Amino acid sequence: MFSHLPEPVLDPILSLSVAYRNDPRVDKVDLGIGVYRNSEGQTPIMAAVEKAQEIVTQTQKTKAYVGLAGCEEFNASIARVVLGDTPVYDRMSVIQTPGASGGLRMLGDLLHVAQPTTTVWLSNPSYVNHQPVMEAAGLQVRHYRYFSPETKQVDVAAMLEDISQAKQGDVVLLHGCCHNPTGADIDLDTWKLVTELANKNGFVPFIDLAYQGFGDGLEQDAYGLRYMAENVEEMLLTTSCSKNFGLYRERTGAAMVIGKNARDAANAKGKLLTLARSTYTMPPDHGAALVKTILTNSELDSLWRRELSEMQQRLKDLRSGLCNELRNIQLSDKFDFILQHKGMFTVLGFTAQQMLQLREEFGIYGVGDGRINIAGLSETQLPYVAKAIAAVGE
């Protein structure tokens, strides 16, 4: 039965972790997989999460099924984190999903049921899993220009020119903040222009929000998508608790649908629950129980927000420190674009061969497309990493 299957192709990011672990060099640096590490190189459990775990352990009396939609208190709480006071709650529905990737697939499946011929527009480049998930859901994929290799910033004019070709019934997927892999974000004015195009052309925006709080701040990172949510008839969203709650292995996320009215939103949720039943049935509960406990407890909520703000500031400091080291080595501002990017990632503009050189000569592991994870750095590694980047980039 299986003899005709092709040999597996290694995941371009996850395979790096295996290679890194097998590398015997003591000065190796893992800037591949997107996880946050502290100054000691560890991905810690946040203090708010530790306290929430104690509460859940003490108060949870059963491990019985929660339901197809997951924890409804979690759904309501995480929607409030994403959308704030945006007046869309009366025409929106939410389900808990196994991470944001699970949310992407559920919404992709929903689009296929609603309109099998749907075309989803993705940024070029985009998160490595966007295209496989959308295609696995049976959808067509097209790309819009996004990142300028010359400026290392968003090419807004090219982006808008391509998105203007999206038509009635198409879906345009946008990164809510901290674009993966580039780190280059659109500003609020661009969010407004895309919103105008959505209303003019009739395409549906689809927002993937995986890094809220890692860019400019928890509220600031949501300004653009909140404006859009308030000003379009229909919108899809996914959000993840992997990064801003540090719940990577708990697979905690949500899928949201904003409809034209309450009836449409309720019908979309009903179909999502049917799709969930035939896919994974119910999402895992533990991560959602922790997030719900934090967000419904004022003391824990405040602690979590402080911790997240400290992580966000440290990311900015790491960017600044890396840029300063590179300036001192090269006596130029060639890599200052790193400071302008936001969140965990930056694309260096290196070729696949240069990224291989970084790995083989210096033991620095980044993705072949030039992406490095700033959040994987420790302060003590900055001089060594800067020296390596400068040497390869000459």
Buried (B, 14 or more C-beta within 10 A) or exposed (E): EEEEEEEEEEEEBEEBBEBBEEBEEEEBBBBBBBBBBEEEEEEBEBEBBEBBBEBBEEEEEEEEEBBBBBBBBBBBBBBEBBBEEBEBBEBBBBBBBBBBBBBBBBBBBBBBBEBEEBBBBBBBBBBBBBBEBBEBBBBBBBBBBBBBEEEBBBBBEBBBEBBBEBEEBBBBBBBBBBBBBBBBBBEEEBBBBBBEBBEEBBBBBBBBBBBBBBBBBBEBBBBBBBBBBBBBBBBBBBBBBBBBBBBBEBBBBBBBBBBEEEEBBBBBBEBBBBBBEEEBEBBBBBBBBBBBBBBBBEEBBEBBBEBBEEBBEBBBEBBEBBBBBBBEBBEEEBBBBBBBBBBBBBBBBBEEEBBBBBBEEBBBBBBBBBBBBBBBBBEEBBBBBBBBBBEBBE
